[in-house]
Amino acid sequence: MRFEKGFKGASRRDFASPSMPEQTKTSTQVAGPTPRTPQLGQANSKTVTIEAKIDVGFGNSLYLRGEGHGLNWNQGIPLTCVGGSVWKWSGEAGEKLKFKLLLNDSVWAKGEDLVAKPGERLQVAPAF
């Protein structure tokens, strides 16, 4: 391919879609139910911190599944590695959390489900 001097290629501006007009609400639009989730800053919400001490090996991660504060048993939330063998998750919760840790969101930790109360900092050492 040969480029000619002084030729400018197309920019993003050339491909931008025209702005869409604002949509107005009509009396026929009906809003669906709003899901109940704990709001940040609620009076009864407090920070829950879960800290797991385990060396999961290079390339592996810990995940959290459970009930409460947006957790579910079908898909995990990743914990953050804050040290060589320390993993952490924090979130606001207005009710107790029932949870379990997973290795790579596929291998369940041994033992019973764990429970954390609002405002609690829980340290665990899971086994897989």
N, C-alpha and C positions, 0 to 999 in steps of 0.2 A: 504494500500500500504506500502511496506517495502523498506527502503532505505539501500543500502549497503555502507559501509565505503569506502571512496576513489573514489566513483562514481561521475563524473561531468556530469551535464546535458548539453544539446546542447546550444550553445551561438548564439547570433545574427550572428556572423561571419560564423557559419555553414550553415545558411540559406540565406546568402547574394546572390543576383543574380549576375551572371557574368557581368562585365562591358560591356556596349554596345559600339561598335566602333563609332567613330565620323561620323556623316552623312555629306556628301558633297553635295553642291548645284550643280544642273545640269542646263543646259540652258532650260530644259523643265519645270522647276518649275516656277510658276508664283505667285507672292505675291498678295494678295487681297488688297482692298483699306484700308487705314489706317483711323480709326475713328478720327474725329476732336474733340479733347478735349483740354481745356486750359492746358498749360504746366506750372509747377511750375517754378517760376523765370522768366516768360515772362516779358518784359518791361512794358506792360500795365496791368499786373496782380497785384492786391492788395488784402490784407486780408480782408475778410468780416467776421464779428462776429455777431451772432444772440444770444441774451440772453433773455431767457423767465423766468419771475418771476411768479411762480405758484406752489402751493402745490398740487401735483397729487395723494398723498396718498401712503402708503407703498405698494411696489410691482408693482407700475405702472411706466411707462416711457413716455417721449416725443419723438416724431419722426418728421422729416422734409421731406416734399415732395415738388416738384416743377419743375422749369425749370432753366437751367444754372448750370455750375460747377458739372456735373455728377448727378444732381438731376433729378428725374422723378416723374410723378404723380401716378405710379403704386406701387412703393415700397419705404418705408421711410428709412431715415438714422437716427440712434438714436442720440439724444443729450446727453451730459455728465452732470451728476448732480454734480455741484461744490459747492453746499450748500444745506441747508434744503429745500429751495424752489426756487433755482436758477439752471437753465439748460442752457447749452452753446454749441454752435457749431461754429467752425471757419474753413475757407477754403480760398484758393486762387481763385480769379475770375477775369476774364478780361472783363466781361459784367455783366449787372444787373441780379439779381436773383429774380425770382418770386416764392413765396413759401407759404406754409400753414403748420401749426403745427397740429399734431395728437396725441391723447392719445392712447398709446399702438398700434400705427400704424393702428388703426381701427376707432377711433372716431374723426371726423374733428372738428377743432376749429370753432367757430361761426364767421361770418363776411366775408369780402372780402379777396382776396389774398393779401399778403404783398409783398413789393418790397424793396430790398437792393441793393445799388450801390457798386461797388468795392471801398474798403477802408473804408466803413461805418461800424459803430458799432451800431446795432439796438437793442433797448430794447423793449420787448413786454410783455403784460400781457394777455395771451389768456383766453378765456372763453369757456367752453364745455357744 
